[in-house]
Amino acid sequence: MKSIAAFCAMALAFAGAAAPAEAKGCIKGAVVGGVAGHYAGHHALLGAAAGCIIGHHEAKKHDKAMQNPSPDTAH
């Protein structure tokens, strides 16, 4: 239980210190990855790091798709 509380405190500290433009998708991915990593063998920090990377990547893909809509959707 102490490790979950410590992880939440660390996640909030990183969320407050990070710039919103650079961390887009990272915080949400880190929380989901940390919870998944915790339940998949007590690897919360590893899951949080992977979740942050994947969340940031997905946010960048979403932003790129919103800037350049595909011709199929522009009827």
Secondary structure as GFF3:
##gff-version 3
##sequence-region A 1 75
A	DSSP	alpha_helix	2	17	.	.	.	ID=ss1
A	DSSP	alpha_helix	26	39	.	.	.	ID=ss2
A	DSSP	alpha_helix	44	67	.	.	.	ID=ss3
###
